[in-house]
Amino acid sequence: MDLGLEGKVVLATGGSDGLGRALCHELVAEGAKVAFCGRDPERLDSVAEALAAAGGDVLAVRADVTEPEDLSRFVDAAAEKWGRIDGLVNNAGTAAAMPLAETLDADWDADLQLKVYGAVRLIRFALPHLRQSGGAIVNTLAIGAKTPGGGSAPSSVSRAAGMALTKVLSKEFGSDRIRVNAVLIGLIESGQWERRASAEGLTVGEFYERLAQGSGIPMDRVGRAQEYADLVTYLLSSRSSYVTGTAINLDGGLCAVV
Ligand SMILES: NC(=O)c1ccc[n+]([C@@H]2O[C@H](COP(=O)([O-])OP(=O)(O)OC[C@H]3O[C@@H](n4cnc5c(N)ncnc54)[C@H](OP(=O)(O)O)[C@@H]3O)[C@@H](O)[C@H]2O)c1
C-alpha cells in the first residue's frame, strides 16, 4: 500500500530513543524527510547517522520541549531546510506517577510543561505550515488518559489533557484539512524500560516478561516500537485521510475501555 509519504516533511519530538526513534526509521523507509529533537546531543547524532545510512534526508535538532525558544528553533530549522511541514508528532515524554499526597507543585509544573505545554506550543509554532500543507498531527499519550489508576498522577492527568486537546483541535482545524489524532500507549519496548531493566539488574527480556505478566496484558506481551511506528505512520499518511479526533489504544488489549 502506498502511504503517499514520499517527500513529505515530518517533525517528531523525542526521536533519539525508544518509540520516536523507531518512528523516524519507518518514516525514512517511506521516503519522508524527518526532523527530530531530543536533549542529548550524542544520542541525536548517533540516530541521525543511522538514519542517513539508511538513505534518510534528516535533521537532528537539540531541543528541550519544555523550552519555548527551542521549539520555535526546531520548527524554523525544518521549515528553512525543506520549505514545508506536513506532519507533527508530539512524542517526547516520560512517566511521572505517584500518590497525590507525595506530589509537589514542582512535579505538576514539570509534567504539564513536558506533556501539555510542549505539545501546545509546538503545534502553535507549526500551525502556519500545517495550514498550508493540510498536514496531520499525532499526539502520543498513554492509556491512563482514559483509565487513570490511583497513584498515576500527574502523568494520567496530563495525558487526559492531551486527549482533550486532540479532540478540541480536530474540531478547530478540520476546515484547514489538518487532522489531529492520539495514540494511547499501554506498555511498549523502549529506552525508558531498558534503563529500568539495567537499574534493576535484569536482562531486557526478563524485564519485559515480568512487565507483561504483572500487567495482565491480554496479548501476553509488551508491544514493539515498530508497532507504534506503523500506527503513527498510517495516521500521518493520506491513507487515513478521514480519520481525525480519535484516541487509539495501542496496548495489546490492556485498557479497560475502547
Ligand atoms: N514505552 C511505553 O511503554 C510508554 C507507555 C506510555 C506512554 N509512553 C509515552 O511514549 C512516549 C515515548 O516514550 P518512550 O518509551 O519511547 O521513551 P524513551 O525511550 O525514554 O524516549 C524518550 C525520548 O524523548 C526524548 N525526551 C525526553 N524528554 C524530553 C524533553 N524534555 N525534550 C526533548 N526530548 C525529550 C528523549 O531524549 P532525551 O532524553 O535525550 O531528551 C528520547 O528521545 C513518551 O511520551 C512516553 O510517556 C510510553
The ligand as a Tripos MOL2 file, in Angstrom:
@<TRIPOS>MOLECULE
LIG
   48    52     1     0     0
SMALL
NO_CHARGES

@<TRIPOS>ATOM
      1 N1          7.0470    2.8870   26.2370 N.am      1 LIG1
      2 C1          5.9460    2.8190   26.9410 C.2       1 LIG1
      3 O1          5.5750    1.7440   27.4360 O.2       1 LIG1
      4 C2          5.0880    4.0450   27.1290 C.ar      1 LIG1
      5 C3          3.9170    3.9470   27.8900 C.ar      1 LIG1
      6 C4          3.0800    5.0470   28.0000 C.ar      1 LIG1
      7 C5          3.4340    6.2470   27.3830 C.ar      1 LIG1
      8 N2          4.5920    6.3260   26.6730 N.ar      1 LIG1
      9 C6          4.9280    7.6220   26.0720 C.3       1 LIG1
     10 O2          5.5020    7.4460   24.7830 O.3       1 LIG1
     11 C7          6.4530    8.4940   24.5340 C.3       1 LIG1
     12 C8          7.7850    7.8840   24.1150 C.3       1 LIG1
     13 O3          8.2840    7.1570   25.2320 O.3       1 LIG1
     14 P1          9.4560    6.0840   25.1260 P.3       1 LIG1
     15 O4          9.0010    4.9300   25.9160 O.co2     1 LIG1
     16 O5          9.8990    5.9120   23.7310 O.co2     1 LIG1
     17 O6         10.5830    6.8550   25.9820 O.3       1 LIG1
     18 P2         12.1750    6.8460   25.8360 P.3       1 LIG1
     19 O7         12.6560    5.5700   25.2830 O.co2     1 LIG1
     20 O8         12.6750    7.2910   27.1620 O.co2     1 LIG1
     21 O9         12.4440    8.0050   24.7580 O.3       1 LIG1
     22 C9         12.0440    9.3170   25.0770 C.3       1 LIG1
     23 C10        12.5440   10.2770   24.0090 C.3       1 LIG1
     24 O10        12.0570   11.5810   24.3510 O.3       1 LIG1
     25 C11        13.1730   12.4690   24.4930 C.3       1 LIG1
     26 N3         12.8400   13.4500   25.5170 N.ar      1 LIG1
     27 C12        12.5120   13.2440   26.8260 C.ar      1 LIG1
     28 N4         12.3110   14.4080   27.4400 N.ar      1 LIG1
     29 C13        12.4930   15.3760   26.5060 C.ar      1 LIG1
     30 C14        12.4460   16.7900   26.5250 C.ar      1 LIG1
     31 N5         12.1610   17.4640   27.6530 N.pl3     1 LIG1
     32 N6         12.7020   17.4670   25.3820 N.ar      1 LIG1
     33 C15        13.0000   16.8050   24.2400 C.ar      1 LIG1
     34 N7         13.0760   15.4800   24.1560 N.ar      1 LIG1
     35 C16        12.8310   14.7740   25.2820 C.ar      1 LIG1
     36 C17        14.3430   11.5570   24.8490 C.3       1 LIG1
     37 O11        15.6010   12.1500   24.5080 O.3       1 LIG1
     38 P3         16.4710   12.9890   25.6050 P.3       1 LIG1
     39 O12        16.3210   12.2900   26.9180 O.co2     1 LIG1
     40 O13        17.8640   13.0000   25.0540 O.co2     1 LIG1
     41 O14        15.8670   14.3580   25.6050 O.co2     1 LIG1
     42 C18        14.0450   10.3660   23.9450 C.3       1 LIG1
     43 O15        14.4330   10.6500   22.6110 O.3       1 LIG1
     44 C19         6.5310    9.3020   25.8340 C.3       1 LIG1
     45 O16         5.6980   10.4340   25.7370 O.3       1 LIG1
     46 C20         6.0100    8.3400   26.8780 C.3       1 LIG1
     47 O17         5.4840    8.9820   28.0250 O.3       1 LIG1
     48 C21         5.4180    5.2710   26.5340 C.ar      1 LIG1
@<TRIPOS>BOND
     1     1     2 1
     2     2     3 2
     3     2     4 1
     4     4     5 ar
     5     4    48 ar
     6     5     6 ar
     7     6     7 ar
     8     7     8 ar
     9     8     9 1
    10     8    48 ar
    11     9    10 1
    12     9    46 1
    13    10    11 1
    14    11    12 1
    15    11    44 1
    16    12    13 1
    17    13    14 1
    18    14    15 2
    19    14    16 1
    20    14    17 1
    21    17    18 1
    22    18    19 2
    23    18    20 1
    24    18    21 1
    25    21    22 1
    26    22    23 1
    27    23    24 1
    28    23    42 1
    29    24    25 1
    30    25    26 1
    31    25    36 1
    32    26    27 ar
    33    26    35 ar
    34    27    28 ar
    35    28    29 ar
    36    29    30 ar
    37    29    35 ar
    38    30    31 1
    39    30    32 ar
    40    32    33 ar
    41    33    34 ar
    42    34    35 ar
    43    36    37 1
    44    36    42 1
    45    37    38 1
    46    38    39 2
    47    38    40 1
    48    38    41 1
    49    42    43 1
    50    44    45 1
    51    44    46 1
    52    46    47 1
@<TRIPOS>SUBSTRUCTURE
     1 LIG1         1 GROUP 0 **** ****
